[in-house]
């Protein structure tokens, strides 16, 4: 069994289901209102590990054994999403397990086109998620490197939750390999559903209504652009005092997308993902699910072209602040409750180009993603990226820390071809194609 895309031959060696090491009692977990706002879609994650002294079969066996162990505390990832009697999705925690694919590719890692993941990764290295919540594919490259790709159901976990799981998986894998029995020190997820229950909903906050739309139940390239720490700091200085690197980058991206437009009267929307965990309280830090809001700002092409970067950054800051408070998240939960069982999703994901709308893009900060903690027992990854198989009209951008750990960024961009070409031509010093060539090992191998 195999596939061939753009000259890359991938052969599947083995397909199996990795079940929890200890089966748990079958139960159902309801999805909370913030989960219900997420459209059916996947979160993808990609790790590349350079060839080392350890045998690949041993490494893959370690990964599977660690996965089986970590699925015990993270039992929702071994289940399936089903519909309840109201037609709403919920998680059936039935110990089904995780579909695990082991494959080999006839290409060296340094030849993998990390600038165009839609071409090089999605067709042959990215697992197709079928019944379960999570699927994993481990591919051995011709040079001996390993590529691990995971596909998560976004309705079950947001990127923060995914990060908690991945760190626990890596820790448990290398701990068991070294005979370390400190399993209890793994940060266990919190499935307490009462943390985000609606309040009295007799008077929901009408100002939140524009953040989501109701719908009946029923693209793009993905370049990686490396940006140096020096460029990010310079951009931050241009955006004005008190502006974060993320706000400064968001403002620049918004302006550039407007500059790509040909009709000044059209509108450009920018959505910003706000993580509510630190806002709602420490009790939600380990909550496993979605604690996100995606407020957005809207301006005409002409307005954005005429604004200074500092003015655009002010609008970005105001957008973030509109959602960065507990009342916003509690109000969002309440508003969704008033419409159930009708489905809703974040409004910006319903974007369609029209005579008045030119582009919409969502940007999410991946700067806290724990790249340095993804050591399964043979060192840190040489490359990490989130993937977005989302096929809607809304773009998605996520800046992540470079594995070099020197302040550089690698930016994942899921945009239409027109906008990708414009960004690379308009700011070639800022948005450069990412290449792992010559292949280097970033960071020293961690010791337990």
Buried (B, 14 or more C-beta within 10 A) or exposed (E): EEBEBEEBBBBBBEEEEBBBEEEBEEEEBEBBBBBBBBBEBBBBBBBBBBBBEBEBEEBBEBBBBBBBBBBBBBBBBBBBBEEEEEEBBBBBBBBBBBBBBBBBBEBBBBBBBBBBBBBBBBBBBBBEBEEBBBBBBBBBBBBBBBBBBBBBBBBBBBBBBBBBBBBBBBBBBBBBBEEEEEBEEBEBBBBEEEBBEBEEEEEBEEEBEEBBBEEEEEBBBBBBBBBBBEBBEEBBEBBBEEBBBBBBBBBBBBBBBBBBBEEBEBBBBBBBBBBBBEBBEEEBBBBBBBBBBBBBBBBBBBBBBEBEBBBBBBBBBEBBEBBBBEEBBBBBBBBBBEBEEBBBBBBBBBBEEEEEBBBBBBBBBBEEBEBBBBBBBBBBBBBBBBBBBBEBBBBBBBBBBBBBEEBBBBBBBBBBEEBBEBBBEEBEEBBBBBBBEEBEBBBEEBEE
